[in-house]
C-alpha cells in the first residue's frame, strides 16, 4: 500500500521541545526537557547546542512513536511517510554564531533576559516612537534587537563573515538545512523589520547599529527552505513560525477580531487585526501573525505576562508547592486571599506598561496568611494581568471579545481558568489539545507542502474541553 502521508511539527520552547507527528490525527506527541536554563539577576541564558539536541531527539522519538502506532493499528499494512517538517521557535531569543561552521559563539540570550535595558534606556523618546511606527513594537529589552546590541557591546561579537547575531531560529534552520533564514513572523519580533514591506528596515537597523547584510533572509511562513536528514531520510522543511502566532493559527483565529491566550512559561494574548500592520493604540505590540508565499498575510496585537508557568516554577523552587497539580488542591482549601495581593512580575512588566525593572511583589501578608493564600493570590494576580491585556486588545480591535480561547499547561488549573473568566467577564474556552503551537506549525507545514487550503485539515471548528462562564456579580 502507499505510505501514509504525515508531517512532523517541532515546537522548540524555553523549558522543553515538543514534537508532534500528524497524519489526519495526532499519531505521536513527545516532550523533551531542555536542560541548562540559567538565571542570574537579569540574565537568563540557555545552551544553544542543548536546544538543537532537543529538537533532534524529540523529532526522532516522535517519528519512532508514530511508526509504532501505525504498525500496531488497523493501518498495520501501511507505512508512514513524513512528507514535510515545520519548526516553531521562541521568537526573541538570540545568539552569536559562525555561519560557516554552525558553531555557537555565545549562549542563547533568552527572551526573558532583561540585561538589554542598558541599551533601550539610552534611546530618546522620538527615536522610540519612530521605531514603533516602522515595526509596530515598543522599545523594550524583551525584543531581539536590543539583545543583539547587548551581545555586541558586552560579548565583543561584531557581525562579520565569521560571526552573525540572529534569533535562534536562523541558527537552528542552518543546522537542519544549511540555509540561514528567518520567517516574517519571527523577524517581526526583532524590531528591525518593516512591518509593512516585510523587509529589514534600514532606519531601524541604523538606530541599533546593526548591519542588515549580516541578518538572515526573511521568508514566508509556508516557504520551503531546504531539506534535512536530521531525523532520517531527507525531508523538506516547509514551515517556519514563531510559537505564539502558531498557537493563534492552530486555534483558528484567522479572522480579525478573534483572540487567544497561551499559558506557558509566560502568558501570551494575541488578537488578529487583519492584513494591515499598524501600531497599537493601547500599548500592545503589533507583529506579523503570518505571511504566506502567495502574498496574503495577517497581523496581530499581542501582550505578554512574562511569568506565568515561570511563576509556578518559582513556587516549586521555594517549596510552596511540590508540583503544578498542587495549585488547585491548595487553593480550593481556602475561599479567598483576604487582603493579600501578589503581582507576579518576576521578569519585568510587558504590555501595556512596558516596565523592564518591575519586580514581583506580595503585599498584605498577616499572621493568618497561609501557603494556600499565597498560591491563590498568585493565580489571582496572573488572571488580573491577563484581563488587563484583554481590555487593551479590545481597544485595538474596536469591539469587545465575546470569548477568550486558551491553551497551555496552566489551563489545567480550573481555579485559574475560573478566575480568568471572572476577571475578564467573558467565557473562557479551553483548546482540546496540549500541543496547540505544534499543531499550528503542522498546519503551516501542510500548507507549505500542499498549497493554500491544506491547513484546514487541522484548523477547523473545535469543541472546548472546558468552558468557564463568568460568575454572576
Secondary structure, DSSP 8 states (H G I E B T S, - for coil): ---EEEEEEEEE-SSEEEEEEESSSEEEEEEEE----EEETTEEEE-HHHHHHHHHHHHHHHHHHHHHHHHTSTTTTS-EEEEEEEEEE-SS-EEEE-TTT--B-S-EE-TT--TTHHHHTTS-HHHHHHHHHHHS----TTSHHHHHHHHHHHH----BTTBEEEEHHHHHHHHHHS--EEEHHHHTTTT-EETTTTEE-HHHHHHHT--GGGS-EEE-TT---EEE-TTSS-EEEEEEEEHHHHHHHHTT--STT-EEEEESSSEEEEEEEES-----SSS-EEEEEEE-TTS-EEEEEEEEES-SHHHHHHHHHTTS-SSTTHHHHHHTTSS--TT-EEE--TT-B-TTT-BTT---EEE---TT--HHHHHHHHHHHHHHHHHHHHHHHHHHHTS--SEEEEESGGGG-HHHHHHHHHHHTSEEEE-S-S-HHHHHHHHHHHHHHH-TTGGGGTSS----S-EE-----
